[in-house]
Amino acid sequence: MRKLLAQLVRHARRSLAKRGVLGTLVLVVASSGALVNNLRPAHRHALRMQRQMDRGFDQKYHVDTAGTVSQGSLDVRSRNQLFATRYEPIRDVDFATLLADAGLHYPDYTFVDLGSGKGRAVLLAAALPFRRIVGVEFSPRLDAVARANLEHYTGERNCTDIELVCMDAARYDFPEDSPLVLYLYNPFERPVMQQVADRLAASHARRPRRMLVLYFTPHCAAVWDELAFLEKKLDSDSLCIYDTGEVAPAVT
Ligand SMILES: C[S@@+](CC[C@H](N)C(=O)[O-])C[C@H]1O[C@@H](n2cnc3c(N)ncnc32)[C@H](O)[C@@H]1O
């Protein structure tokens, strides 16, 4: 408990220096539910188990993806950091389940992970024969770890066209040369999610094609629910899947 308090004080100091009083207050209000939950013994036990599994993944594949990293300790130069969640890798079992639920013919699709962190989902996607994989992360530090991971990963690779981009997801232009899978693991809050959704809608209007949004831990599902070109195919507390359905090729 003492360790936890010392950690909180450290984060508070850093946040005050970086965001000022108002910015820190916004962050505290936005994350207060999670803070209270983190103090519960059952939750802390579950976290310990999760960390053990994460370390197992890293040892097995010679990478560094485990653990959480708070935004307060990251080197991000974007106002959107105010709306960003902390880094936390997806569990391999969860990733396998969400892709199984989507039922894709992988070679047709470009897989985009917005908020790719240390690249765990990018590495897991690489085992599948996707046409192309892109990870977008705005922290240069996490992006550098992801690049090293991609180099050293000893797991299966069935996609070789993999790109990591270090930038704010709110400004990312989606590739328009193939059907798309947009994967989101609760990366940011509504203001950024809305910009991402608007960009995806504009990209679809410009170049109609099949698109799926796989949204894990869908805290801002309301943003996606409002989009007329997407149909909600799966709706649960842990995963929402949105799909345009098959799109007929444009007649030229
Ligand atoms: C919960 S982690 C998910 C990591 C990874 N996608 C996975 O599934 O293992 C969310 C990540 O989103 C990143 N992030 C948050 N806001 C972002 C933004 N506006 N642009 C790019 N990355 C962002 C965070 O830094 C963090 O690494």
The ligand as a Gaussian input file, in Angstrom:
#p B3LYP/6-31G(d) Opt

LIG

0 1
 C       -4.456000       0.044000     -23.679000
 S       -2.979000       0.375000     -24.622000
 C       -3.200000      -0.805000     -25.962000
 C       -1.891000      -1.377000     -26.486000
 C       -2.008000      -2.280000     -27.704000
 N       -2.934000      -1.778000     -28.688000
 C       -2.427000      -3.685000     -27.332000
 O       -3.538000      -4.089000     -27.679000
 O       -1.628000      -4.417000     -26.702000
 C       -3.445000       1.961000     -25.361000
 C       -2.292000       2.674000     -26.070000
 O       -2.824000       3.786000     -26.808000
 C       -1.860000       4.821000     -26.829000
 N       -2.539000       6.078000     -27.186000
 C       -3.445000       6.764000     -26.453000
 N       -3.854000       7.875000     -27.105000
 C       -3.205000       7.877000     -28.302000
 C       -3.229000       8.745000     -29.424000
 N       -3.995000       9.853000     -29.460000
 N       -2.446000       8.437000     -30.491000
 C       -1.666000       7.325000     -30.487000
 N       -1.592000       6.483000     -29.444000
 C       -2.364000       6.729000     -28.362000
 C       -1.313000       4.786000     -25.401000
 O       -0.077000       5.464000     -25.290000
 C       -1.213000       3.270000     -25.164000
 O        0.036000       2.790000     -25.554000

